[in-house]
Amino acid sequence: MIQLLEESIVIEKLSKERFKLVINHETTITSQITYGLMLVTHEEPKELMSIGNFWHLRLGHPSNQAVKTLGLPPLLTTCETCMLGKLTLLPFSSSFEKVNQPLECIHIDLVGPITPESNIRFLKTKNKAFKEFVEWKTYAENLHSLKIKKLVSDRGGEFENKSFSALAASCGFIHLFAPTSTPEHNGFAERANCTILDKARDNLSPFSLWSSTPSPIKRLKTFGCQAFILVHKNKREWKLSPTSEEGILLGFVNDNSAYKFLRLRDKAVIITGNALFVEDKFPSLDNTSNVPTCSRWVELGQEEDNTFFDCEEAESKETVDFDQINETLPPIEQSQIPEDPASCSPDGDLNAHNILLYSRRPKTFIASSTDVPASYSKAISGNKSSLWIEAISKELDSMKRLEVWDVIPLKEDFKLVGTTWVFKLKHNSMNEITEYKARLCAQGFSQTFGKDYSKTFAPTGRLHSLRALIAFSVREGLDFQQLYIRSAFWNASLDKDVYLSIPQGLPVCRKSYCLKLKKAIDGLRQAPLAWYKRLTTWLVCSGFAASVSDPCVFFRTAPPPIWLFFHVDDIAVFGRELSYFKNDIKCEFDVKDIGEADLMLGIKLNRVNGGLILSQTHYVESVLALYGMSECRPVATPMVPNSHLEECGEFKTLNTNYRSAVGTLSYLSVATRPDIYFAVSSLSQFLEKPGIGHWNAFLHVLRYLKGTADLGLFSVPNGDSGLCAYSDADWGNCKQTRRSVTGFTISFNNCLII
């Protein structure tokens, strides 16, 4: 053994080819001897953390004596966290006699306030102490089959009162009071409070001395460390989606059988036992300012036993069944989106793992307002519960009247499809609420291909077909009116037996009965196709024929001629004397006659001097508000002139969902704003690995939209009658691939349709 005193390094030879190197009595490195030379690989200090350090962090900063008792390696260095959080005055000698069994002497005191809140029920005010003590007393005496004999507390008003005196007299225990301003006389309780606060300062780790059962020490992990959480199959976006998500360890639940994590993707708190840990990495320490307040709790257990919690309801411990969940896009934090692109710093660190784990089909519509409840329980207990309950009753009554299902006895061989309630606020063209809508949906993800359904594809109307029909109707002076089929799917029959579990709100025993569907409902995989067949069959029987280019465009040449465009349950009708057709379709379906169309598929229709202007001003404003750009400075072009977007040499992920952001512009570009189509197409080429430059380009498009929010497509009544096409192409303009870019437009009656 060789010891270098000045450097505090000890070298010990273990064998002919191995040696041990101890640095400063704390870090041990074992390496090899090659050609008579001792080879030591350089490591970062945090990677040389000793085993004793790991266990000290895992167990919540215990004392050296506690570590020794557990038979674990000691902590050889000074823990600064312990020095900051545990330094106290000298101990006070106790005058209490040693007790021999639980509940023989209870010491009680209050401590607080403590923030942030946890899932332990703390007291909001001191006057709640008596109520909580009575509940705890009942629990403790039942647990140990013993009675409290002595209670020790200070003379605070929360303890020295008539309620405690009456309880002591009725239960037969002695209530002792410590002298005023002498906390030493209630040392056990004061020491317990001190321990709680010390552990809170040092990162709390669970223990279970109370239940007299050993703590599952092998399951303990370092608080705040990086974790990868398993994503169950029914929660993955598609087959090749990652099987795990990154999170931060927050604690333990369910008697330490599961862990609690903060999922970095959407800041949701997840409870699960399926995770892997990286205990020397602490993501929350890298960028703590970007971790927002938890917006919801999610508990992941088995696939068929998932439970969700809302943070505001955590205190009441009310659970919400899985079939109450309506998944929505998480809101983007305002602080993460700069109001002006000039404030974006290319050198800033960005939070990782928030981009590539989203659906391949980005959601292009802005999420509804926060007034829309996300579950059945919130709908019936919120501020506007009466309106939502009325909507739920209306939905169930309509389904009963149309005989959508039969209530039958539940059998063991039935595979039940779950249900969920989806709530929505309907608005008019002025963005005013017109209806509170509740829709009962099936959880189609639980259906089995070949058994519950076969084909699922159903076409939807193309926007360029709608624009062509609008231009044609303006030129010919035709009426353009809109119809809405209420509960369209309920009109379609099913070709396979489907059984539903009893939905919430339906007064039927869920354990003994189920629903056998006779008609399709929202959420079933085969529902869109079933409805398409039902509608087109009726149209053909009524003398209509389908267009060759668009299966959702039908026409009837018999006078008076009529043209139809439909997108699921929205129908645009073009022609003269439309009342005859309206009467016919109302006899077959439950139809809402909207009259002259003014808002269809999110497109505002303004009639000006015999023409029509198609615009989406309200949509543009909602996108600007979503990304904090409502007050930004406008620019004159969708992209910086002569700029070319390129792949990032050093990939940096953004602290927002770039894929979803581009998706919000995609629908706008294909619906009414072809002027941003090229810019959106360019941004879409970098969905996998976007960088700061791509995000700035996206914000540049928003600044252009800020100054041109009122622009739209105009169909003039007396334009050219023919089709007109323009095309252009560059030659190898892409600097990276040298591919050429081709663009074209087609107009009809001077109105752009493609």
Protein Blocks (a to p, Z undefined) as FASTA:
>chain_A
ZZdfklopacddfblmbccddehhlaccddddeehiacdddddfklmpcfklmmmmmnoo
pafklmmmnopacdfbdcfklmmmmgccdddddfbdcdfbehkbccdddedddddddfbd
cdfbfklmmmmmmmmmmmmmmmnopacfbdcddfbfklmcfklmmmmmmnopacddddeh
ilklmmmmmmmmmmmmmmmmnopadddfknopacdfklpccehiacdddddfklpfblml
cfbdcdddfbdeehhlaccdddfklopacddfbdcddfkbcfklmmmmlmccdfbdcddd
dfklcccddfklmmnopacdfklpccddddddfklpcfbfklpcfkbccdehilmmccfb
dcfbdcddfklcfbfklmmmmmklmmmmmmmmmmmmmmmmnopaccddddfklccddddd
dddddddfkopafbdcddddddfklpcehjlpcbfcdcdddfklmmmmmmmmmmnopacd
ddddehkllmpccfbdcdddddehiacdfklgccddfbdcehiaklmmmmmmmmmmmmmm
nopacdfklmkbccdfbdcddddddehjaccdedehkllmmmmmmmmmccddebjafbgg
hiacddeehiacdddfkmmmmmmmmnopmmcccdfbfbdehiacdddfbacddfbdfklm
mmmmmmmmmmmmmmlmmmmmmmmmmmmmgcfklmmmmmmmmmmmmmmmmgccdddfkbcf
bdcddddddehkafklopacddddddeehiafZZ
